[in-house]
């Protein structure tokens, strides 16, 4: 049932946990030096990707039958 974007996202998330701490610190310092509009674009892109990978419509209420 999983599509390739979902599998790619899960794989990147899992492997991201094992990256060296230096890479994370470097990425954080690079992002902090970017202009504010570049940070806004990165935030908008992140929200867009979350919406793209998420389900369509409203998720069913899991306790509906109780």
N, C-alpha and C positions, 0 to 999 in steps of 0.2 A: 504494500500500500504506500510505501514511501517513494517519493519522487527523487530525482537526482539532485535538485537544489537542497532538499531536506537532508539527504545523506551527506552532501558536501558540507553543509553547515554543521551537522553533528560531528563529522570527521575533523573539521577545522577547530571546533570547540574542544574536542578531546585532545587533539595534538597541541592546542594552545596552552593547555595546562602544564605541558612538559617543556615549554620553551625556557631558555636560560633567563634568569632574572635581569641580566644586563640588557637584553633585548627589550624587555618591558619598560625598564627605566629609560632607555633611549627613546622609545616610542612616546612615552609620557612627556619627556622634555621637548621632543620635537613638536608634539601637539600643543604644548604650552607656549611655544614661540611663534605659532602661526597667527596670522591676523584673525580678527574676530569673525569676518565674513567666511573665512575658510573653515573655521570651527563650526559655524552655522551650516555650511554646506555639508560637512561631514555628519553633523547631527541629523540633518534632513535626509541624507542618504541612508543613514542607519534606520531611521523611522520608516522610510520607504521600503527597505529590505524586510523589516519586520512585518509590515503590512502585506508585502508581496508573498512571503512565506507562510503567513497565517491563514487560518481557515476563512472561508467566505461565510457571511451571515453571522448570526448569533449562535454561540455554542449552546447546546441543549442543557437544561438544568439537570444535574446528575441525580438529584433527590426527588425528581418529579413523581415517581411511583410510590414513594413512602407515605 
